[in-house]
Amino acid sequence: EVLDDNGYVVTIYKTLPLRHVSRLWGKIHEVKLPVWARNTLIGFYAKATGCNISEAEVEDLTSYENLGAFFKRKLKSECRPIDSCSLVSPCDGQVLHLGPVDTNTGQVEQVKGVTYSLSKFLGSYFDGTSPHIIPGVSSHPTHQELESRGNRLYQCVLYLAPGDYHGFHSPVHWNLTQRRHFPGELLSVNPSVVRKMNKVFELNERAVYLGSWQHGFFSMTAVAATMVGGIKVSCDPDLSTNRWRWERRTFHQKLFEEALPVKKGDSFGEFNLGSTIVLIFEAPENFTWNLRPGDTVRVGRSMCSEESLNQSCQTA
């Protein structure tokens, strides 16, 4: 049963001080641990969440000053080889949902049967007008534009559990043109919540990165969550999430003066704990996935049939 957006359960849930709790949790992460306690405390967390310490670039737990440093650990390069496929997984995690986007209705499924608004998620202003401050820049191609190019919009939702590697990487070669940061809720993105509550991704704080790849429009969005207010992006040091002052019904837009080329597999950013990555992109109508909901993925794993993309390029 999907909960009513305006029902009392959802209303009460949204009034909980989740942003303050998440900020406090972030402070706890940064508390310096005595060397003698690190093996015990960090080791307990690693075991409880299923972290594979042998993949870490630094396996000695006493080298991590606090829990935050361990959460943001780097992996050995050989642990995540990057596939030759044009589209690869940007993170370690679980596939929650994937498939085409219905650009006629503008509704996107976060899981089967549970939806959110495409335009509000990517950045059309809340009352339907253009984004404020900076003159409107299109978020995504229209249905007519897609049809004229023989393309469709597709989406993939990837959930990072607390025990997963918390970094995320570029899934394709693309040119980054803008970022939209939405201060918002910090509702849980645990699959059990996402399956029962509409608009979680539309309501939550998120950093939306927009640009283009070889087949047209491309976007990657890092969605914050309860206990995960902190999002860091290496190419965007101005991004500041989970601020004390929450600005409602607005977002912050940044246009890169020149399109920023990002290579497939390059490190892009990191969460302070597990959360969600949403990919929404343009691809040929015959685009086919090589994974399905429930699959476990790792950074660099192929996500689609390269043959369908190659055929499209040859046809064009």
JOJO-V202708 format. One record per residue. RES is the residue in three letters. NEAR is the number of other C-alpha atoms within 12 Angstrom. Layout:
# JOJO-V202708
RES/NEAR
RES/NEAR
This chain:
# JOJO-V202708
GLU/12
VAL/22
LEU/22
ASP/15
ASP/22
ASN/15
GLY/14
TYR/12
VAL/16
VAL/23
THR/15
ILE/14
TYR/22
LYS/24
THR/15
LEU/18
PRO/18
LEU/27
ARG/33
HIS/23
VAL/21
SER/30
ARG/26
LEU/21
TRP/23
GLY/28
LYS/20
ILE/18
HIS/27
GLU/20
VAL/17
LYS/22
LEU/24
PRO/18
VAL/17
TRP/15
ALA/19
ARG/25
ASN/25
THR/18
LEU/24
ILE/35
GLY/25
PHE/18
TYR/24
ALA/27
LYS/17
ALA/16
THR/20
GLY/17
CYS/27
ASN/24
ILE/29
SER/18
GLU/19
ALA/28
GLU/22
VAL/20
GLU/22
ASP/19
LEU/31
THR/23
SER/23
TYR/32
GLU/26
ASN/29
LEU/34
GLY/30
ALA/29
PHE/42
PHE/37
LYS/32
ARG/34
LYS/27
LEU/29
LYS/17
SER/17
GLU/14
CYS/20
ARG/30
PRO/21
ILE/29
ASP/23
SER/20
CYS/26
SER/32
LEU/41
VAL/37
SER/46
PRO/49
CYS/46
ASP/37
GLY/36
GLN/34
VAL/35
LEU/37
HIS/36
LEU/34
GLY/35
PRO/30
VAL/35
ASP/23
THR/28
ASN/19
THR/15
GLY/23
GLN/27
VAL/38
GLU/36
GLN/44
VAL/37
LYS/21
GLY/19
VAL/29
THR/31
TYR/29
SER/29
LEU/38
SER/32
LYS/34
PHE/44
LEU/46
GLY/41
SER/31
TYR/30
PHE/22
ASP/13
GLY/14
THR/17
SER/21
PRO/28
HIS/21
ILE/15
ILE/17
PRO/14
GLY/20
VAL/25
SER/22
SER/33
HIS/35
PRO/35
THR/24
HIS/20
GLN/15
GLU/17
LEU/26
GLU/18
SER/13
ARG/23
GLY/22
ASN/31
ARG/34
LEU/40
TYR/38
GLN/37
CYS/44
VAL/43
LEU/46
TYR/48
LEU/42
ALA/36
PRO/34
GLY/31
ASP/42
TYR/42
HIS/42
GLY/42
PHE/47
HIS/38
SER/41
PRO/43
VAL/42
HIS/28
TRP/30
ASN/28
LEU/32
THR/31
GLN/35
ARG/36
ARG/44
HIS/40
PHE/44
PRO/38
GLY/36
GLU/38
LEU/40
LEU/41
SER/39
VAL/43
ASN/32
PRO/30
SER/18
VAL/25
VAL/36
ARG/25
LYS/25
MET/36
ASN/32
LYS/36
VAL/43
PHE/49
GLU/43
LEU/36
ASN/41
GLU/46
ARG/46
ALA/45
VAL/46
TYR/47
LEU/42
GLY/39
SER/29
TRP/30
GLN/23
HIS/33
GLY/29
PHE/35
PHE/39
SER/42
MET/47
THR/45
ALA/53
VAL/53
ALA/46
ALA/45
THR/39
MET/36
VAL/45
GLY/43
GLY/40
ILE/42
LYS/31
VAL/31
SER/19
CYS/24
ASP/27
PRO/14
ASP/19
LEU/28
SER/24
THR/40
ASN/38
ARG/23
TRP/17
ARG/13
TRP/19
GLU/17
ARG/18
ARG/24
THR/25
PHE/34
HIS/31
GLN/33
LYS/31
LEU/25
PHE/20
GLU/10
GLU/12
ALA/20
LEU/22
PRO/22
VAL/26
LYS/22
LYS/30
GLY/33
ASP/29
SER/28
PHE/33
GLY/33
GLU/41
PHE/43
ASN/45
LEU/40
GLY/40
SER/47
THR/52
ILE/48
VAL/47
LEU/48
ILE/44
PHE/41
GLU/41
ALA/41
PRO/35
GLU/24
ASN/25
PHE/31
THR/27
TRP/32
ASN/23
LEU/24
ARG/21
PRO/24
GLY/18
ASP/23
THR/25
VAL/30
ARG/33
VAL/39
GLY/33
ARG/33
SER/30
MET/38
CYS/32
SER/25
GLU/24
GLU/19
SER/23
LEU/27
ASN/21
GLN/17
SER/22
CYS/20
GLN/10
THR/12
ALA/13
